[in-house]
């Protein structure tokens, strides 16, 4: 049972990291901080195994903002 508790705790911690990465990406985007928002989206993607369609759209929009002269 102790091992099960450890697994559940690790999974909960992992999910919390994923949620935090998305939250930071959203907050940086809200503040207009494009580069950090993209970095947090990359972290969230790596942690979660990919982005939802909405976050893929957000990443595309932010990438376009960075590419603008």
PDB file of N, CA, C, O and CB in Angstrom:
ATOM      1  N   UNK A   1       0.815  -1.193   0.000  1.00  0.00           N
ATOM      2  CA  UNK A   1       0.000   0.000   0.000  1.00  0.00           C
ATOM      3  C   UNK A   1       0.860   1.259   0.000  1.00  0.00           C
ATOM      4  O   UNK A   1       0.480   2.266  -0.597  1.00  0.00           O
ATOM      5  CB  UNK A   1      -0.928  -0.003   1.196  1.00  0.00           C
ATOM      6  N   UNK A   2       1.995   1.215   0.651  1.00  0.00           N
ATOM      7  CA  UNK A   2       2.884   2.364   0.698  1.00  0.00           C
ATOM      8  C   UNK A   2       3.385   2.712  -0.696  1.00  0.00           C
ATOM      9  O   UNK A   2       3.460   3.888  -1.054  1.00  0.00           O
ATOM     10  CB  UNK A   2       4.061   2.092   1.634  1.00  0.00           C
ATOM     11  N   UNK A   3       3.730   1.698  -1.485  1.00  0.00           N
ATOM     12  CA  UNK A   3       4.194   1.946  -2.854  1.00  0.00           C
ATOM     13  C   UNK A   3       3.084   2.591  -3.679  1.00  0.00           C
ATOM     14  O   UNK A   3       3.346   3.502  -4.464  1.00  0.00           O
ATOM     15  CB  UNK A   3       4.662   0.628  -3.520  1.00  0.00           C
ATOM     16  N   UNK A   4       1.853   2.129  -3.508  1.00  0.00           N
ATOM     17  CA  UNK A   4       0.722   2.731  -4.217  1.00  0.00           C
ATOM     18  C   UNK A   4       0.583   4.204  -3.846  1.00  0.00           C
ATOM     19  O   UNK A   4       0.368   5.046  -4.718  1.00  0.00           O
ATOM     20  CB  UNK A   4      -0.585   1.974  -3.899  1.00  0.00           C
ATOM     21  N   UNK A   5       0.703   4.514  -2.580  1.00  0.00           N
ATOM     22  CA  UNK A   5       0.618   5.901  -2.122  1.00  0.00           C
ATOM     23  C   UNK A   5       1.714   6.754  -2.757  1.00  0.00           C
ATOM     24  O   UNK A   5       1.476   7.902  -3.134  1.00  0.00           O
ATOM     25  CB  UNK A   5       0.719   5.967  -0.591  1.00  0.00           C
ATOM     26  N   UNK A   6       2.899   6.193  -2.871  1.00  0.00           N
ATOM     27  CA  UNK A   6       4.001   6.924  -3.503  1.00  0.00           C
ATOM     28  C   UNK A   6       3.699   7.193  -4.985  1.00  0.00           C
ATOM     29  O   UNK A   6       3.952   8.289  -5.485  1.00  0.00           O
ATOM     30  CB  UNK A   6       5.321   6.132  -3.362  1.00  0.00           C
ATOM     31  N   UNK A   7       3.167   6.202  -5.667  1.00  0.00           N
ATOM     32  CA  UNK A   7       2.820   6.373  -7.086  1.00  0.00           C
ATOM     33  C   UNK A   7       1.753   7.453  -7.265  1.00  0.00           C
ATOM     34  O   UNK A   7       1.850   8.299  -8.153  1.00  0.00           O
ATOM     35  CB  UNK A   7       2.325   5.041  -7.682  1.00  0.00           C
ATOM     36  N   UNK A   8       0.753   7.407  -6.419  1.00  0.00           N
ATOM     37  CA  UNK A   8      -0.316   8.400  -6.496  1.00  0.00           C
ATOM     38  C   UNK A   8       0.246   9.789  -6.210  1.00  0.00           C
ATOM     39  O   UNK A   8      -0.103  10.752  -6.893  1.00  0.00           O
ATOM     40  CB  UNK A   8      -1.456   8.060  -5.503  1.00  0.00           C
ATOM     41  N   UNK A   9       1.102   9.897  -5.222  1.00  0.00           N
ATOM     42  CA  UNK A   9       1.711  11.187  -4.891  1.00  0.00           C
ATOM     43  C   UNK A   9       2.565  11.700  -6.044  1.00  0.00           C
ATOM     44  O   UNK A   9       2.525  12.889  -6.360  1.00  0.00           O
ATOM     45  CB  UNK A   9       2.562  11.068  -3.619  1.00  0.00           C
ATOM     46  N   UNK A  10       3.341  10.814  -6.682  1.00  0.00           N
ATOM     47  CA  UNK A  10       4.164  11.222  -7.830  1.00  0.00           C
ATOM     48  C   UNK A  10       3.285  11.702  -8.977  1.00  0.00           C
ATOM     49  O   UNK A  10       3.588  12.709  -9.618  1.00  0.00           O
ATOM     50  CB  UNK A  10       5.058  10.056  -8.303  1.00  0.00           C
ATOM     51  N   UNK A  11       2.201  10.987  -9.235  1.00  0.00           N
ATOM     52  CA  UNK A  11       1.298  11.376 -10.320  1.00  0.00           C
ATOM     53  C   UNK A  11       0.625  12.717 -10.015  1.00  0.00           C
ATOM     54  O   UNK A  11       0.483  13.562 -10.899  1.00  0.00           O
ATOM     55  CB  UNK A  11       0.232  10.285 -10.549  1.00  0.00           C
ATOM     56  N   UNK A  12       0.220  12.902  -8.777  1.00  0.00           N
ATOM     57  CA  UNK A  12      -0.397  14.175  -8.396  1.00  0.00           C
ATOM     58  C   UNK A  12       0.593  15.322  -8.540  1.00  0.00           C
ATOM     59  O   UNK A  12       0.232  16.406  -8.999  1.00  0.00           O
ATOM     60  CB  UNK A  12      -0.920  14.110  -6.954  1.00  0.00           C
ATOM     61  N   UNK A  13       1.832  15.084  -8.152  1.00  0.00           N
ATOM     62  CA  UNK A  13       2.870  16.109  -8.287  1.00  0.00           C
ATOM     63  C   UNK A  13       3.140  16.417  -9.759  1.00  0.00           C
ATOM     64  O   UNK A  13       3.327  17.575 -10.133  1.00  0.00           O
ATOM     65  CB  UNK A  13       4.169  15.655  -7.594  1.00  0.00           C
ATOM     66  N   UNK A  14       3.158  15.392 -10.574  1.00  0.00           N
ATOM     67  CA  UNK A  14       3.378  15.577 -12.009  1.00  0.00           C
ATOM     68  C   UNK A  14       2.229  16.400 -12.615  1.00  0.00           C
ATOM     69  O   UNK A  14       2.470  17.331 -13.384  1.00  0.00           O
ATOM     70  CB  UNK A  14       3.501  14.198 -12.726  1.00  0.00           C
ATOM     71  N   UNK A  15       1.005  16.060 -12.273  1.00  0.00           N
ATOM     72  CA  UNK A  15      -0.146  16.802 -12.775  1.00  0.00           C
ATOM     73  C   UNK A  15      -0.103  18.264 -12.308  1.00  0.00           C
ATOM     74  O   UNK A  15      -0.460  19.170 -13.061  1.00  0.00           O
ATOM     75  CB  UNK A  15      -1.452  16.132 -12.315  1.00  0.00           C
ATOM     76  N   UNK A  16       0.326  18.483 -11.086  1.00  0.00           N
ATOM     77  CA  UNK A  16       0.442  19.853 -10.577  1.00  0.00           C
ATOM     78  C   UNK A  16       1.485  20.640 -11.374  1.00  0.00           C
ATOM     79  O   UNK A  16       1.289  21.824 -11.647  1.00  0.00           O
ATOM     80  CB  UNK A  16       0.813  19.843  -9.078  1.00  0.00           C
ATOM     81  N   UNK A  17       2.589  19.992 -11.747  1.00  0.00           N
ATOM     82  CA  UNK A  17       3.605  20.654 -12.572  1.00  0.00           C
ATOM     83  C   UNK A  17       3.059  21.019 -13.944  1.00  0.00           C
ATOM     84  O   UNK A  17       3.331  22.100 -14.465  1.00  0.00           O
ATOM     85  CB  UNK A  17       4.831  19.759 -12.726  1.00  0.00           C
ATOM     86  N   UNK A  18       2.288  20.108 -14.520  1.00  0.00           N
ATOM     87  CA  UNK A  18       1.680  20.379 -15.826  1.00  0.00           C
ATOM     88  C   UNK A  18       0.748  21.582 -15.723  1.00  0.00           C
ATOM     89  O   UNK A  18       0.840  22.514 -16.521  1.00  0.00           O
ATOM     90  CB  UNK A  18       0.907  19.137 -16.344  1.00  0.00           C
ATOM     91  N   UNK A  19      -0.140  21.560 -14.750  1.00  0.00           N
ATOM     92  CA  UNK A  19      -1.088  22.664 -14.577  1.00  0.00           C
ATOM     93  C   UNK A  19      -0.368  23.983 -14.335  1.00  0.00           C
ATOM     94  O   UNK A  19      -0.763  25.015 -14.877  1.00  0.00           O
ATOM     95  CB  UNK A  19      -2.037  22.372 -13.418  1.00  0.00           C
ATOM     96  N   UNK A  20       0.673  23.954 -13.533  1.00  0.00           N
ATOM     97  CA  UNK A  20       1.431  25.173 -13.253  1.00  0.00           C
ATOM     98  C   UNK A  20       2.090  25.709 -14.526  1.00  0.00           C
ATOM     99  O   UNK A  20       2.108  26.921 -14.744  1.00  0.00           O
ATOM    100  CB  UNK A  20       2.496  24.905 -12.174  1.00  0.00           C
ATOM    101  N   UNK A  21       2.625  24.835 -15.356  1.00  0.00           N
ATOM    102  CA  UNK A  21       3.264  25.280 -16.600  1.00  0.00           C
ATOM    103  C   UNK A  21       2.241  25.956 -17.510  1.00  0.00           C
ATOM    104  O   UNK A  21       2.529  26.999 -18.097  1.00  0.00           O
ATOM    105  CB  UNK A  21       3.926  24.088 -17.332  1.00  0.00           C
ATOM    106  N   UNK A  22       1.056  25.372 -17.630  1.00  0.00           N
ATOM    107  CA  UNK A  22       0.014  26.008 -18.435  1.00  0.00           C
ATOM    108  C   UNK A  22      -0.435  27.330 -17.813  1.00  0.00           C
ATOM    109  O   UNK A  22      -0.671  28.306 -18.525  1.00  0.00           O
ATOM    110  CB  UNK A  22      -1.186  25.067 -18.593  1.00  0.00           C
ATOM    111  N   UNK A  23      -0.549  27.359 -16.504  1.00  0.00           N
ATOM    112  CA  UNK A  23      -0.941  28.604 -15.824  1.00  0.00           C
ATOM    113  C   UNK A  23       0.084  29.709 -16.069  1.00  0.00           C
ATOM    114  O   UNK A  23      -0.283  30.853 -16.335  1.00  0.00           O
ATOM    115  CB  UNK A  23      -1.102  28.363 -14.310  1.00  0.00           C
ATOM    116  N   UNK A  24       1.368  29.366 -15.979  1.00  0.00           N
ATOM    117  CA  UNK A  24       2.412  30.365 -16.220  1.00  0.00           C
ATOM    118  C   UNK A  24       2.402  30.838 -17.671  1.00  0.00           C
ATOM    119  O   UNK A  24       2.597  32.023 -17.944  1.00  0.00           O
ATOM    120  CB  UNK A  24       3.788  29.792 -15.865  1.00  0.00           C
ATOM    121  N   UNK A  25       2.175  29.910 -18.598  1.00  0.00           N
ATOM    122  CA  UNK A  25       2.086  30.289 -20.009  1.00  0.00           C
ATOM    123  C   UNK A  25       0.938  31.269 -20.228  1.00  0.00           C
ATOM    124  O   UNK A  25       1.093  32.281 -20.911  1.00  0.00           O
ATOM    125  CB  UNK A  25       1.898  29.041 -20.896  1.00  0.00           C
ATOM    126  N   UNK A  26      -0.207  30.960 -19.644  1.00  0.00           N
ATOM    127  CA  UNK A  26      -1.365  31.841 -19.780  1.00  0.00           C
ATOM    128  C   UNK A  26      -1.112  33.207 -19.158  1.00  0.00           C
ATOM    129  O   UNK A  26      -1.480  34.233 -19.730  1.00  0.00           O
ATOM    130  CB  UNK A  26      -2.588  31.204 -19.142  1.00  0.00           C
ATOM    131  N   UNK A  27      -0.495  33.219 -18.007  1.00  0.00           N
ATOM    132  CA  UNK A  27      -0.240  34.490 -17.326  1.00  0.00           C
ATOM    133  C   UNK A  27       0.754  35.353 -18.105  1.00  0.00           C
ATOM    134  O   UNK A  27       0.548  36.559 -18.246  1.00  0.00           O
ATOM    135  CB  UNK A  27       0.286  34.235 -15.909  1.00  0.00           C
ATOM    136  N   UNK A  28       1.814  34.756 -18.602  1.00  0.00           N
ATOM    137  CA  UNK A  28       2.773  35.519 -19.402  1.00  0.00           C
ATOM    138  C   UNK A  28       2.119  36.043 -20.676  1.00  0.00           C
ATOM    139  O   UNK A  28       2.379  37.170 -21.096  1.00  0.00           O
ATOM    140  CB  UNK A  28       3.993  34.652 -19.751  1.00  0.00           C
ATOM    141  N   UNK A  29       1.270  35.221 -21.287  1.00  0.00           N
ATOM    142  CA  UNK A  29       0.552  35.671 -22.474  1.00  0.00           C
ATOM    143  C   UNK A  29      -0.347  36.856 -22.121  1.00  0.00           C
ATOM    144  O   UNK A  29      -0.378  37.851 -22.846  1.00  0.00           O
ATOM    145  CB  UNK A  29      -0.282  34.515 -23.079  1.00  0.00           C
ATOM    146  N   UNK A  30      -1.059  36.755 -21.038  1.00  0.00           N
ATOM    147  CA  UNK A  30      -1.948  37.836 -20.604  1.00  0.00           C
ATOM    148  C   UNK A  30      -1.186  39.138 -20.402  1.00  0.00           C
ATOM    149  O   UNK A  30      -1.695  40.220 -20.697  1.00  0.00           O
ATOM    150  CB  UNK A  30      -2.663  37.448 -19.314  1.00  0.00           C
ATOM    151  N   UNK A  31       0.024  39.024 -19.901  1.00  0.00           N
ATOM    152  CA  UNK A  31       0.846  40.211 -19.638  1.00  0.00           C
ATOM    153  C   UNK A  31       1.598  40.693 -20.873  1.00  0.00           C
ATOM    154  O   UNK A  31       2.253  41.734 -20.831  1.00  0.00           O
ATOM    155  CB  UNK A  31       1.833  39.919 -18.531  1.00  0.00           C
ATOM    156  N   UNK A  32       1.512  39.951 -21.966  1.00  0.00           N
ATOM    157  CA  UNK A  32       2.210  40.342 -23.189  1.00  0.00           C
ATOM    158  C   UNK A  32       3.659  39.922 -23.224  1.00  0.00           C
ATOM    159  O   UNK A  32       4.432  40.428 -24.037  1.00  0.00           O
ATOM    160  CB  UNK A  32       2.131  41.809 -23.365  1.00  0.00           C
ATOM    161  N   UNK A  33       4.038  39.005 -22.357  1.00  0.00           N
ATOM    162  CA  UNK A  33       5.415  38.495 -22.310  1.00  0.00           C
ATOM    163  C   UNK A  33       5.494  37.247 -23.191  1.00  0.00           C
ATOM    164  O   UNK A  33       5.339  36.120 -22.722  1.00  0.00           O
ATOM    165  CB  UNK A  33       5.857  38.170 -20.830  1.00  0.00           C
ATOM    166  N   UNK A  34       5.737  37.481 -24.461  1.00  0.00           N
ATOM    167  CA  UNK A  34       5.623  36.420 -25.460  1.00  0.00           C
ATOM    168  C   UNK A  34       6.681  35.334 -25.281  1.00  0.00           C
ATOM    169  O   UNK A  34       6.345  34.151 -25.245  1.00  0.00           O
ATOM    170  CB  UNK A  34       5.728  37.009 -26.852  1.00  0.00           C
ATOM    171  N   UNK A  35       7.934  35.710 -25.169  1.00  0.00           N
ATOM    172  CA  UNK A  35       9.001  34.701 -25.078  1.00  0.00           C
ATOM    173  C   UNK A  35       8.826  33.783 -23.871  1.00  0.00           C
ATOM    174  O   UNK A  35       8.913  32.564 -24.020  1.00  0.00           O
ATOM    175  CB  UNK A  35      10.364  35.384 -25.004  1.00  0.00           C
ATOM    176  N   UNK A  36       8.578  34.338 -22.666  1.00  0.00           N
ATOM    177  CA  UNK A  36       8.363  33.424 -21.539  1.00  0.00           C
ATOM    178  C   UNK A  36       7.100  32.566 -21.699  1.00  0.00           C
ATOM    179  O   UNK A  36       7.068  31.421 -21.249  1.00  0.00           O
ATOM    180  CB  UNK A  36       8.275  34.218 -20.247  1.00  0.00           C
ATOM    181  N   UNK A  37       6.066  33.116 -22.336  1.00  0.00           N
ATOM    182  CA  UNK A  37       4.857  32.324 -22.564  1.00  0.00           C
ATOM    183  C   UNK A  37       5.175  31.123 -23.441  1.00  0.00           C
ATOM    184  O   UNK A  37       4.711  30.013 -23.177  1.00  0.00           O
ATOM    185  CB  UNK A  37       3.754  33.183 -23.213  1.00  0.00           C
ATOM    186  N   UNK A  38       5.967  31.346 -24.485  1.00  0.00           N
ATOM    187  CA  UNK A  38       6.361  30.233 -25.359  1.00  0.00           C
ATOM    188  C   UNK A  38       7.212  29.209 -24.609  1.00  0.00           C
ATOM    189  O   UNK A  38       7.048  28.004 -24.801  1.00  0.00           O
ATOM    190  CB  UNK A  38       7.132  30.760 -26.577  1.00  0.00           C
ATOM    191  N   UNK A  39       8.106  29.680 -23.769  1.00  0.00           N
ATOM    192  CA  UNK A  39       8.942  28.759 -22.993  1.00  0.00           C
ATOM    193  C   UNK A  39       8.085  27.880 -22.086  1.00  0.00           C
ATOM    194  O   UNK A  39       8.316  26.676 -21.981  1.00  0.00           O
ATOM    195  CB  UNK A  39       9.969  29.541 -22.155  1.00  0.00           C
ATOM    196  N   UNK A  40       7.095  28.487 -21.433  1.00  0.00           N
ATOM    197  CA  UNK A  40       6.226  27.720 -20.547  1.00  0.00           C
ATOM    198  C   UNK A  40       5.343  26.761 -21.343  1.00  0.00           C
ATOM    199  O   UNK A  40       5.050  25.663 -20.871  1.00  0.00           O
ATOM    200  CB  UNK A  40       5.359  28.662 -19.704  1.00  0.00           C
ATOM    201  N   UNK A  41       4.920  27.155 -22.530  1.00  0.00           N
ATOM    202  CA  UNK A  41       4.155  26.222 -23.361  1.00  0.00           C
ATOM    203  C   UNK A  41       5.016  25.031 -23.767  1.00  0.00           C
ATOM    204  O   UNK A  41       4.531  23.900 -23.813  1.00  0.00           O
ATOM    205  CB  UNK A  41       3.612  26.934 -24.613  1.00  0.00           C
ATOM    206  N   UNK A  42       6.290  25.281 -24.060  1.00  0.00           N
ATOM    207  CA  UNK A  42       7.199  24.181 -24.384  1.00  0.00           C
ATOM    208  C   UNK A  42       7.346  23.238 -23.187  1.00  0.00           C
ATOM    209  O   UNK A  42       7.331  22.017 -23.344  1.00  0.00           O
ATOM    210  CB  UNK A  42       8.581  24.729 -24.810  1.00  0.00           C
ATOM    211  N   UNK A  43       7.487  23.815 -21.993  1.00  0.00           N
ATOM    212  CA  UNK A  43       7.604  22.983 -20.781  1.00  0.00           C
ATOM    213  C   UNK A  43       6.328  22.184 -20.553  1.00  0.00           C
ATOM    214  O   UNK A  43       6.373  20.996 -20.236  1.00  0.00           O
ATOM    215  CB  UNK A  43       7.906  23.858 -19.542  1.00  0.00           C
ATOM    216  N   UNK A  44       5.188  22.853 -20.720  1.00  0.00           N
ATOM    217  CA  UNK A  44       3.907  22.172 -20.526  1.00  0.00           C
ATOM    218  C   UNK A  44       3.749  21.035 -21.534  1.00  0.00           C
ATOM    219  O   UNK A  44       3.278  19.952 -21.186  1.00  0.00           O
ATOM    220  CB  UNK A  44       2.736  23.171 -20.657  1.00  0.00           C
ATOM    221  N   UNK A  45       4.139  21.282 -22.765  1.00  0.00           N
ATOM    222  CA  UNK A  45       4.054  20.256 -23.800  1.00  0.00           C
ATOM    223  C   UNK A  45       4.934  19.061 -23.463  1.00  0.00           C
ATOM    224  O   UNK A  45       4.516  17.911 -23.597  1.00  0.00           O
ATOM    225  CB  UNK A  45       4.452  20.834 -25.155  1.00  0.00           C
ATOM    226  N   UNK A  46       6.140  19.339 -23.030  1.00  0.00           N
ATOM    227  CA  UNK A  46       7.066  18.255 -22.681  1.00  0.00           C
ATOM    228  C   UNK A  46       6.528  17.438 -21.504  1.00  0.00           C
ATOM    229  O   UNK A  46       6.634  16.211 -21.494  1.00  0.00           O
ATOM    230  CB  UNK A  46       8.459  18.825 -22.339  1.00  0.00           C
ATOM    231  N   UNK A  47       5.958  18.116 -20.523  1.00  0.00           N
ATOM    232  CA  UNK A  47       5.444  17.424 -19.346  1.00  0.00           C
ATOM    233  C   UNK A  47       4.183  16.621 -19.642  1.00  0.00           C
ATOM    234  O   UNK A  47       3.977  15.541 -19.087  1.00  0.00           O
ATOM    235  CB  UNK A  47       5.164  18.419 -18.249  1.00  0.00           C
ATOM    236  N   UNK A  48       3.346  17.157 -20.517  1.00  0.00           N
ATOM    237  CA  UNK A  48       2.039  16.536 -20.731  1.00  0.00           C
ATOM    238  C   UNK A  48       1.978  15.639 -21.958  1.00  0.00           C
ATOM    239  O   UNK A  48       0.995  14.926 -22.161  1.00  0.00           O
ATOM    240  CB  UNK A  48       0.998  17.596 -20.850  1.00  0.00           C
ATOM    241  N   UNK A  49       3.023  15.674 -22.774  1.00  0.00           N
ATOM    242  CA  UNK A  49       3.029  14.844 -23.966  1.00  0.00           C
ATOM    243  C   UNK A  49       2.393  15.509 -25.174  1.00  0.00           C
ATOM    244  O   UNK A  49       2.079  14.844 -26.161  1.00  0.00           O
ATOM    245  CB  UNK A  49       2.331  13.568 -23.686  1.00  0.00           C
ATOM    246  N   UNK A  50       2.204  16.810 -25.097  1.00  0.00           N
ATOM    247  CA  UNK A  50       1.648  17.540 -26.231  1.00  0.00           C
ATOM    248  C   UNK A  50       0.692  18.622 -25.781  1.00  0.00           C
ATOM    249  O   UNK A  50       0.373  18.749 -24.599  1.00  0.00           O
ATOM    250  CB  UNK A  50       0.943  16.592 -27.173  1.00  0.00           C
ATOM    251  N   UNK A  51       0.247  19.393 -26.745  1.00  0.00           N
ATOM    252  CA  UNK A  51      -0.661  20.501 -26.468  1.00  0.00           C
ATOM    253  C   UNK A  51      -2.044  20.203 -27.026  1.00  0.00           C
ATOM    254  O   UNK A  51      -2.192  19.512 -28.033  1.00  0.00           O
ATOM    255  CB  UNK A  51      -0.118  21.809 -27.060  1.00  0.00           C
ATOM    256  N   UNK A  52      -3.041  20.735 -26.354  1.00  0.00           N
ATOM    257  CA  UNK A  52      -4.403  20.647 -26.866  1.00  0.00           C
ATOM    258  C   UNK A  52      -4.515  21.548 -28.094  1.00  0.00           C
ATOM    259  O   UNK A  52      -3.646  22.392 -28.311  1.00  0.00           O
ATOM    260  CB  UNK A  52      -5.449  21.051 -25.773  1.00  0.00           C
ATOM    261  N   UNK A  53      -5.554  21.389 -28.893  1.00  0.00           N
ATOM    262  CA  UNK A  53      -5.712  22.278 -30.047  1.00  0.00           C
ATOM    263  C   UNK A  53      -5.718  23.767 -29.659  1.00  0.00           C
ATOM    264  O   UNK A  53      -5.146  24.588 -30.376  1.00  0.00           O
ATOM    265  CB  UNK A  53      -7.001  21.938 -30.777  1.00  0.00           C
ATOM    266  N   UNK A  54      -6.342  24.112 -28.561  1.00  0.00           N
ATOM    267  CA  UNK A  54      -6.380  25.518 -28.139  1.00  0.00           C
ATOM    268  C   UNK A  54      -4.979  26.030 -27.811  1.00  0.00           C
ATOM    269  O   UNK A  54      -4.632  27.156 -28.166  1.00  0.00           O
ATOM    270  CB  UNK A  54      -7.302  25.689 -26.916  1.00  0.00           C
ATOM    271  N   UNK A  55      -4.187  25.221 -27.148  1.00  0.00           N
ATOM    272  CA  UNK A  55      -2.824  25.651 -26.819  1.00  0.00           C
ATOM    273  C   UNK A  55      -1.912  25.612 -28.040  1.00  0.00           C
ATOM    274  O   UNK A  55      -0.964  26.394 -28.121  1.00  0.00           O
ATOM    275  CB  UNK A  55      -2.244  24.771 -25.711  1.00  0.00           C
ATOM    276  N   UNK A  56      -2.175  24.730 -28.981  1.00  0.00           N
ATOM    277  CA  UNK A  56      -1.408  24.759 -30.236  1.00  0.00           C
ATOM    278  C   UNK A  56      -1.682  26.064 -30.977  1.00  0.00           C
ATOM    279  O   UNK A  56      -0.767  26.671 -31.533  1.00  0.00           O
ATOM    280  CB  UNK A  56      -1.767  23.537 -31.136  1.00  0.00           C
ATOM    281  N   UNK A  57      -2.939  26.492 -30.983  1.00  0.00           N
ATOM    282  CA  UNK A  57      -3.294  27.778 -31.600  1.00  0.00           C
ATOM    283  C   UNK A  57      -2.599  28.934 -30.895  1.00  0.00           C
ATOM    284  O   UNK A  57      -2.073  29.842 -31.537  1.00  0.00           O
ATOM    285  CB  UNK A  57      -4.815  27.986 -31.571  1.00  0.00           C
ATOM    286  N   UNK A  58      -2.605  28.888 -29.562  1.00  0.00           N
ATOM    287  CA  UNK A  58      -1.947  29.942 -28.786  1.00  0.00           C
ATOM    288  C   UNK A  58      -0.464  29.977 -29.114  1.00  0.00           C
ATOM    289  O   UNK A  58       0.116  31.049 -29.287  1.00  0.00           O
ATOM    290  CB  UNK A  58      -2.159  29.725 -27.269  1.00  0.00           C
ATOM    291  N   UNK A  59       0.153  28.795 -29.200  1.00  0.00           N
ATOM    292  CA  UNK A  59       1.587  28.739 -29.506  1.00  0.00           C
ATOM    293  C   UNK A  59       1.864  29.312 -30.891  1.00  0.00           C
ATOM    294  O   UNK A  59       2.842  30.036 -31.079  1.00  0.00           O
ATOM    295  CB  UNK A  59       2.105  27.288 -29.419  1.00  0.00           C
ATOM    296  N   UNK A  60       1.018  28.995 -31.851  1.00  0.00           N
ATOM    297  CA  UNK A  60       1.178  29.515 -33.201  1.00  0.00           C
ATOM    298  C   UNK A  60       1.055  31.038 -33.203  1.00  0.00           C
ATOM    299  O   UNK A  60       1.863  31.726 -33.827  1.00  0.00           O
ATOM    300  CB  UNK A  60       0.140  28.890 -34.147  1.00  0.00           C
ATOM    301  N   UNK A  61       0.050  31.562 -32.512  1.00  0.00           N
ATOM    302  CA  UNK A  61      -0.136  33.011 -32.430  1.00  0.00           C
ATOM    303  C   UNK A  61       1.073  33.685 -31.796  1.00  0.00           C
ATOM    304  O   UNK A  61       1.562  34.695 -32.302  1.00  0.00           O
ATOM    305  CB  UNK A  61      -1.398  33.342 -31.634  1.00  0.00           C
ATOM    306  N   UNK A  62       1.552  33.130 -30.691  1.00  0.00           N
ATOM    307  CA  UNK A  62       2.704  33.714 -30.011  1.00  0.00           C
ATOM    308  C   UNK A  62       3.958  33.631 -30.878  1.00  0.00           C
ATOM    309  O   UNK A  62       4.756  34.568 -30.913  1.00  0.00           O
ATOM    310  CB  UNK A  62       2.942  33.010 -28.674  1.00  0.00           C
ATOM    311  N   UNK A  63       4.130  32.514 -31.573  1.00  0.00           N
ATOM    312  CA  UNK A  63       5.293  32.365 -32.459  1.00  0.00           C
ATOM    313  C   UNK A  63       5.268  33.413 -33.565  1.00  0.00           C
ATOM    314  O   UNK A  63       6.308  33.955 -33.938  1.00  0.00           O
ATOM    315  CB  UNK A  63       5.330  30.952 -33.073  1.00  0.00           C
ATOM    316  N   UNK A  64       4.092  33.692 -34.080  1.00  0.00           N
ATOM    317  CA  UNK A  64       3.968  34.717 -35.108  1.00  0.00           C
ATOM    318  C   UNK A  64       4.329  36.094 -34.541  1.00  0.00           C
ATOM    319  O   UNK A  64       4.952  36.908 -35.224  1.00  0.00           O
ATOM    320  CB  UNK A  64       2.539  34.730 -35.682  1.00  0.00           C
ATOM    321  N   UNK A  65       3.937  36.346 -33.301  1.00  0.00           N
ATOM    322  CA  UNK A  65       4.279  37.625 -32.678  1.00  0.00           C
ATOM    323  C   UNK A  65       5.791  37.789 -32.541  1.00  0.00           C
ATOM    324  O   UNK A  65       6.326  38.876 -32.761  1.00  0.00           O
ATOM    325  CB  UNK A  65       3.614  37.741 -31.305  1.00  0.00           C
ATOM    326  N   UNK A  66       6.461  36.726 -32.184  1.00  0.00           N
ATOM    327  CA  UNK A  66       7.924  36.775 -32.048  1.00  0.00           C
ATOM    328  C   UNK A  66       8.577  36.989 -33.402  1.00  0.00           C
ATOM    329  O   UNK A  66       9.587  37.686 -33.500  1.00  0.00           O
ATOM    330  CB  UNK A  66       8.457  35.480 -31.402  1.00  0.00           C
ATOM    331  N   UNK A  67       8.015  36.400 -34.442  1.00  0.00           N
ATOM    332  CA  UNK A  67       8.612  36.485 -35.783  1.00  0.00           C
ATOM    333  C   UNK A  67       8.413  37.843 -36.451  1.00  0.00           C
ATOM    334  O   UNK A  67       9.103  38.173 -37.416  1.00  0.00           O
ATOM    335  CB  UNK A  67       8.029  35.411 -36.665  1.00  0.00           C
ATOM    336  N   UNK A  68       7.473  38.623 -35.937  1.00  0.00           N
ATOM    337  CA  UNK A  68       7.221  39.947 -36.551  1.00  0.00           C
ATOM    338  C   UNK A  68       8.426  40.856 -36.391  1.00  0.00           C
ATOM    339  O   UNK A  68       9.046  40.904 -35.329  1.00  0.00           O
ATOM    340  CB  UNK A  68       5.977  40.616 -35.923  1.00  0.00           C
ATOM    341  N   UNK A  69       8.755  41.587 -37.472  1.00  0.00           N
ATOM    342  CA  UNK A  69       9.893  42.507 -37.383  1.00  0.00           C
ATOM    343  C   UNK A  69       9.591  43.736 -36.533  1.00  0.00           C
ATOM    344  O   UNK A  69      10.452  44.600 -36.366  1.00  0.00           O
ATOM    345  CB  UNK A  69      10.311  42.946 -38.770  1.00  0.00           C
TER     346      UNK A  69
END
